[in-house]
Amino acid sequence: MNNRFPGKLVLVAGGTGGLGRAVSLAFLEEGAKVVVTYRNQKEFDALRSAAGAKGSSLEGRCVDVTDGAAVRELVDTILAKNDGIDALVNTVGGYVGGVNLWETDPKLFDQMLTLNMRSGYVLARATVPAMLKQGRGAIVNVASKAAVDHAASAAAYAASKAGAVAMMDSLAAEVKGTGVRVNSILPSIIDTEVNRKAMPKADFAKWPKPEDIARVILFLCSDEAKLIHGAAVPVYGDS
């Protein structure tokens, strides 16, 4: 087992969800102190239980990461107790599909923009100044294959994910040369319990596993990936 993050502080937004849980556990296994945001207390309790002895390095905060004031308060609290934030991973997102664009409810369209774009903006706005001050940091934002593969009946989702990639690309250009790196990853449908229940007749074997995606995220946050900046990395295998 590698131990690439001893003493590092990692903020995982949505760190108790299907992908976020795998990311959080992977960072804990490699020596990081992990702070996760969550919306469901039972999910956080399950994560702490799964972390076992590593649970002492895990903190959780019930925070809506689309709320700028709440995220600012969270980051201030983290910085008051730690030397800095070494990595930010945003796994927060949502999906609405199966409907034509002209039939999409405006509330659902706004929901996609909020979950898939605004979350990344709010988190970056709160954490990037601290990373610039400390002269280091890695950001990985979870977008989607849909950002580049625009299927029918998923316009709002595809647009929000494409926008998220563009936003992170611009952020990467803005922080170039500062020691802060910014990248996106593009998974397809991830093999989670929620997705299996939603699509019981799908071929789960082709779906990327959360643990495999987590390994890519950890690599992007590590010093081994110091040359990777402003990338949108496909992580969908054969799917």
VOVO-618011 format. One record per residue (C-alpha): y, z, x; residue in one letter. Coordinates in steps of 0.5 Angstrom, whole numbers, plus 2048, in hexadecimal, padded with zeros to 3 digits. Example, Ala and Ser with C-alpha at 12.3 -4.5 7.8 and 13.67 -1.06 7.14 Angstrom:
7F7810819A;7FE80E81BS;
//
This chain:
800800800M;8077FE803N;80C804803N;8137FF803R;8178047FFF;81780B802P;81D80F800G;8208097FCK;82380A7F5L;8218047F0V;8248047E9L;81F8007E4V;8237FE7DDA;81D7FE7D8G;8198027DDG;8148047D8T;8127FD7D4G;80D7F87D5G;80F7F67DCL;8147FB7DEG;80E8007DER;80B7FC7E3A;8117FB7E7V;8138037E7S;80C8057E9L;80B8007EEA;8128027F1F;80F80A7F1L;8098087F5E;80D8057FAE;81180B7FBG;81780A7F7A;81B80F7F3K;81C80B7ECV;82080C7E6V;81E8097E0V;8228077D9T;81E8087D3Y;81F8087CCR;81980B7CAN;8178127CCQ;80F8117CBK;81080B7D0E;81380F7D5F;80E8157D4D;8088107D5A;80C80D7DBL;80C8147DER;8058157DDS;80380F7E0A;8078107E6A;8038167E8G;80581A7EEA;80A8157EFK;80E8177E9G;81281C7EDS;8168167EFS;8178137E8L;81D8157E4E;81E8127DDG;8258117D9R;82580F7D1C;82B80A7D2V;82D8037CED;82E7FF7D4V;8327FA7D0T;8378007CFD;83C8007D5G;83F8077D5A;83780A7D4A;8358057DAV;83B8077DER;83A80F7DDE;83380E7DFL;83580A7E6V;83A8107E7D;8358157E6T;8308127EBI;8358117F0L;8378187F0A;83081A7F2K;82E8147F6N;8318107FCD;83180A7F8G;82D8057F4I;8288017F8D;8267FC7F3A;8277FB7ECL;8217F77E8V;8237F57E1N;81D7F47DCT;8217F57D6V;8207EF7D1G;81E7ED7CAG;81B7E77C7Y;81C7E37C0V;8197DD7BFG;8167D87BAG;81C7D67B6V;8217D07B7N;8287D17BAL;82B7CF7B4W;8277D47B0E;8287DA7B5T;82B7E07B2D;8327E27B6P;8307E97B7K;8297E77BAL;82D7E27BEF;8327E77C1D;82C7EC7C2Q;8297E77C7M;8307E77CAL;8307EE7CAT;8297F07CDL;8287EA7D2N;82F7E97D5M;8347EF7D3R;82F7F47D6S;82F7F07DDG;8377F07DDY;8377F77DBV;8337FA7E0L;8367F57E5A;83D7F77E4R;83B7FF7E5A;8367FE7EBT;8397F87EFV;8407FC7F1P;83B8027F4A;8377FD7F8M;83D7F97FBL;83F8007FDK;839802800Q;8387FB803G;8317FA800R;82D7F97FAG;8287F47F7A;8297F27EFI;8237EF7ECV;8247EC7E4N;81E7EA7E0V;8207E47DDA;81B7DF7DAS;8177D87DBK;81B7D77D4A;8217D77D9A;81F7D07DCV;81A7CE7D6D;81E7CD7D0H;8187CD7CAA;81A7CB7C3A;81B7D17BES;81D7D67C4A;8247D47C5A;8287DB7C5A;8237DE7C9Y;8237D87CEA;82A7D87CEA;82B7DF7D0S;8267DF7D5K;8297D87D8A;8307DC7D8G;82D7E27DBA;82A7DE7E1V;8317DA7E2A;8357E17E2M;8307E47E7M;8317DD7EBD;8397DE7EBS;8387E67EDL;8347E47F3A;8397DF7F5A;83F7E47F4E;83B7EA7F8V;8397E57FEK;8397E8805G;83A7EF802T;8337F2803G;8327F17FCV;82D7EC7F9R;82C7EA7F2V;8267E67F0N;8227E47E9S;81B7E37E7I;8187DF7E2L;8127E17DEP;80F7DE7D9S;80B7E27D3I;8097E87D7I;8027EB7D5D;8047F27D2T;8027F57CCE;8077F47C8V;8077EC7C9N;7FF7EC7C8R;8007EF7C1K;8067EA7BFA;8017E47C2M;7FA7E77C1P;7F77DF7C1K;7FB7DE7C8A;7F77DD7CED;7F97E37D2F;7F67E17D8A;7FB7DC7DAK;8017E17D9W;8047E57DFP;8027EC7E0K;8077F17E0P;8057F47E7E;8057ED7EAD;80C7EC7E8I;80E7F37EAA;80B7F17F1R;8107EB7F2V;8167F07EFI;8147F57F5L;8147EF7FAF;81B7ED7F8L;81E7F47F8C;81B7F57FFS;81D7F3806D;8187EE807E;81C7EA802A;8237EB805K;8237E3806L;8227E27FEI;8297E27FAH;82B7DF7F4G;8247DC7F2A;8217DC7EBA;8197DD7EDV;8147DA7E8P;80F7DF7E7V;80B7DC7E2Y;8057D97E6G;8007D47E1D;8047D67DBS;
//
